[in-house]
Amino acid sequence: PELHVSTGVHQEYGECGVKAYDIMGWERDDFLCGAGPKSSSASQFQFGAACKSAAEAVGTINIAPALEGNARAWYTVCGRPDPDPTDTWWRLALVSVLGLTSFQVALLCPSAV
């Protein structure tokens, strides 16, 4: 994941603490702010100067987010190294087994679904 680099339109960069509500009525941060993502996304991606070496490794440019202009929504994000790849593989295996089992039940016993 650390070599995944995406330059394009992302959640707008802006002031911290501005809240908005999504289509389901859940509260969320309206802007991405400060040093980057918070809570669940913080371990998955980063932006700004942290992406410079990853962008160079894949041969693209690094655009840091800005409070004004096009870089408010158009900037570069890059992945972070997986802190525990073994855990990720176990989760993937578990979801795969559950999916295959559900498919088998639905295919072989349609009346049970």
C-alpha positions in Angstrom: 0.0 0.0 0.0 2.9 2.4 0.6 3.5 2.7 -3.2 -0.1 3.5 -4.0 -0.1 7.1 -5.1 -3.3 9.0 -6.3 -3.2 12.5 -7.6 -6.7 13.8 -8.3 -9.9 15.1 -6.7 -10.3 14.1 -3.1 -12.2 15.3 -0.1 -11.7 19.1 0.1 -8.9 20.4 2.4 -10.1 23.1 4.7 -10.7 24.3 8.2 -10.8 21.7 11.1 -14.0 21.2 13.0 -16.5 22.0 10.3 -19.2 19.4 10.5 -21.6 18.3 7.8 -24.2 15.5 7.4 -24.2 12.8 4.8 -27.2 11.5 2.9 -28.0 9.1 5.8 -27.8 11.8 8.4 -24.5 10.8 9.9 -22.2 13.6 11.1 -18.8 13.8 9.4 -16.0 16.3 9.0 -16.7 18.5 6.0 -13.0 19.0 5.3 -9.8 17.1 5.5 -7.6 19.3 7.6 -4.3 19.6 9.5 -1.7 16.8 9.0 -4.2 14.5 7.4 -6.9 11.9 8.1 -8.1 11.1 11.5 -9.4 8.0 13.3 -10.0 5.0 11.0 -8.3 6.4 7.9 -5.2 7.7 9.7 -3.4 4.3 9.3 -4.3 4.0 5.6 -3.2 7.1 3.8 -1.3 10.4 4.2 -0.7 13.5 2.0 1.6 16.5 1.7 5.4 16.2 2.2 5.0 12.6 3.4 4.1 11.5 -0.2 7.1 13.0 -1.9 9.3 9.9 -2.0 6.3 7.6 -2.9 5.4 9.9 -5.8 9.0 10.0 -7.0 9.2 6.2 -6.8 6.2 5.7 -9.1 7.1 8.6 -11.4 4.4 11.2 -10.7 4.3 14.6 -9.1 3.4 15.3 -5.5 0.8 18.1 -5.0 0.3 19.2 -1.4 -3.2 20.3 -0.4 -3.8 24.0 0.1 -6.5 26.2 1.7 -7.1 28.1 -1.5 -7.1 27.4 -5.2 -7.3 24.1 -7.1 -5.2 22.3 -4.5 -8.1 22.5 -2.1 -9.7 19.5 -3.8 -6.9 18.3 -6.2 -3.9 16.9 -4.4 -1.8 13.8 -3.9 -2.5 11.1 -1.4 -0.4 8.0 -0.8 -0.8 4.8 1.2 1.0 4.0 4.4 2.8 0.7 5.1 0.5 -2.0 6.5 1.3 -2.2 10.2 0.4 -5.9 10.4 0.3 -7.6 7.0 -0.3 -11.0 8.7 -3.5 -9.7 10.3 -4.7 -8.3 7.0 -4.2 -11.7 5.2 -6.1 -13.5 8.0 -9.0 -11.1 7.7 -9.0 -11.5 3.9 -9.0 -15.3 4.3 -11.9 -15.1 6.8 -14.1 -13.0 4.6 -13.3 -15.2 1.6 -14.3 -18.4 3.5 -17.5 -16.7 4.7 -18.4 -15.5 1.2 -17.7 -18.9 -0.4 -19.7 -20.7 2.3 -22.7 -18.3 1.9 -22.6 -18.8 -1.9 -22.5 -22.6 -1.5 -25.5 -22.5 0.8 -27.4 -20.2 -1.5 -26.6 -22.4 -4.5 -27.2 -25.8 -3.0 -30.1 -25.0 -0.7 -32.1 -22.1 -2.3 -35.1 -22.7 0.0 -32.9 -22.0 3.0 -32.2 -18.5 1.8 
